[in-house]
Amino acid sequence: MPSTFRLLRNLAVLGGIVFAVVWALATFVEPTPREMTVTVPIDIDK
């Protein structure tokens, strides 16, 4: 049983680290808006 608790603890710590990284990226990184142009091909065959 101790190895199960150790596994669960390690998974919880890893999940917390991943959550903290995602939260930090969402909070501190501001995307820079820019214009985008997309060329849409005309389908003449129909």
Backbone as CSV, one residue per row, in Angstrom:
resi,resn,N_x,N_y,N_z,CA_x,CA_y,CA_z,C_x,C_y,C_z
1,MET,0.791,-1.216,0.000,0.000,0.000,0.000,0.832,1.280,0.000
2,PRO,1.977,1.314,0.660,2.748,2.559,0.638,3.142,2.994,-0.777
3,SER,3.398,2.017,-1.666,3.776,2.409,-3.022,2.589,3.044,-3.755
4,THR,1.372,2.604,-3.432,0.183,3.209,-4.045,0.031,4.656,-3.595
5,PHE,0.219,4.893,-2.297,0.120,6.256,-1.780,1.222,7.138,-2.367
6,ARG,2.398,6.574,-2.506,3.500,7.331,-3.098,3.185,7.688,-4.548
7,LEU,2.617,6.731,-5.291,2.230,6.984,-6.683,1.173,8.079,-6.750
8,LEU,0.151,7.979,-5.918,-0.907,8.980,-5.930,-0.377,10.359,-5.528
9,ARG,0.526,10.386,-4.547,1.122,11.659,-4.132,1.921,12.265,-5.278
10,ASN,2.730,11.438,-5.946,3.540,11.937,-7.060,2.668,12.422,-8.212
11,LEU,1.578,11.710,-8.493,0.664,12.154,-9.545,-0.017,13.463,-9.167
12,ALA,-0.367,13.611,-7.891,-0.992,14.858,-7.437,-0.007,16.018,-7.536
13,VAL,1.244,15.790,-7.160,2.256,16.846,-7.265,2.490,17.203,-8.725
14,LEU,2.597,16.219,-9.579,2.791,16.480,-11.007,1.596,17.226,-11.594
15,GLY,0.391,16.820,-11.219,-0.803,17.527,-11.690,-0.834,18.965,-11.199
16,GLY,-0.399,19.193,-9.960,-0.339,20.550,-9.434,0.663,21.411,-10.180
17,ILE,1.790,20.826,-10.524,2.805,21.567,-11.290,2.273,21.919,-12.674
18,VAL,1.630,20.967,-13.319,1.062,21.221,-14.654,-0.007,22.306,-14.557
19,PHE,-0.866,22.213,-13.543,-1.907,23.235,-13.362,-1.284,24.607,-13.136
20,ALA,-0.234,24.671,-12.338,0.419,25.948,-12.057,1.046,26.537,-13.321
21,VAL,1.640,25.695,-14.156,2.249,26.181,-15.405,1.179,26.705,-16.348
22,VAL,0.073,25.972,-16.477,-1.011,26.418,-17.361,-1.613,27.724,-16.844
23,TRP,-1.806,27.817,-15.526,-2.354,29.040,-14.941,-1.409,30.227,-15.177
24,ALA,-0.101,29.994,-14.988,0.874,31.069,-15.176,0.892,31.534,-16.633
25,LEU,0.830,30.596,-17.565,0.809,30.986,-18.980,-0.450,31.773,-19.319
26,ALA,-1.590,31.344,-18.781,-2.847,32.048,-19.071,-2.882,33.422,-18.420
27,THR,-2.194,33.590,-17.312,-2.248,34.843,-16.581,-1.221,35.851,-17.072
28,PHE,-0.002,35.414,-17.297,1.090,36.348,-17.534,1.456,36.552,-19.003
29,VAL,1.040,35.687,-19.901,1.409,35.812,-21.315,0.253,36.442,-22.070
30,GLU,0.499,37.605,-22.642,-0.519,38.308,-23.426,-0.271,38.058,-24.913
31,PRO,-1.252,37.518,-25.621,-1.074,37.333,-27.058,-1.100,38.686,-27.781
32,THR,-0.328,38.786,-28.834,-0.325,40.029,-29.607,-1.283,39.877,-30.784
33,PRO,-2.341,40.680,-30.807,-3.280,40.581,-31.925,-2.647,41.130,-33.211
34,ARG,-2.953,40.489,-34.313,-2.454,40.954,-35.599,-3.447,40.561,-36.682
35,GLU,-3.356,41.255,-37.806,-4.271,40.975,-38.911,-3.896,39.694,-39.621
36,MET,-4.926,39.044,-40.151,-4.689,37.787,-40.848,-5.503,37.800,-42.142
37,THR,-4.876,37.411,-43.220,-5.559,37.347,-44.515,-5.531,35.903,-45.004
38,VAL,-6.720,35.392,-45.345,-6.827,34.022,-45.836,-7.444,34.077,-47.221
39,THR,-6.800,33.447,-48.173,-7.326,33.382,-49.528,-8.179,32.132,-49.653
40,VAL,-9.443,32.327,-50.021,-10.359,31.199,-50.175,-10.495,30.911,-51.664
41,PRO,-10.149,29.692,-52.096,-10.246,29.377,-53.516,-11.723,29.262,-53.949
42,ILE,-11.998,29.729,-55.152,-13.364,29.668,-55.690,-13.539,28.307,-56.368
43,ASP,-14.626,27.614,-56.010,-14.901,26.303,-56.596,-15.866,26.498,-57.758
44,ILE,-15.357,26.460,-59.002,-16.155,26.735,-60.194,-16.819,25.462,-60.719
45,ASP,-16.321,24.294,-60.368,-16.804,23.033,-60.948,-18.237,22.685,-60.553
46,LYS,-18.788,23.260,-59.540,-20.132,22.848,-59.109,-21.209,23.538,-59.850
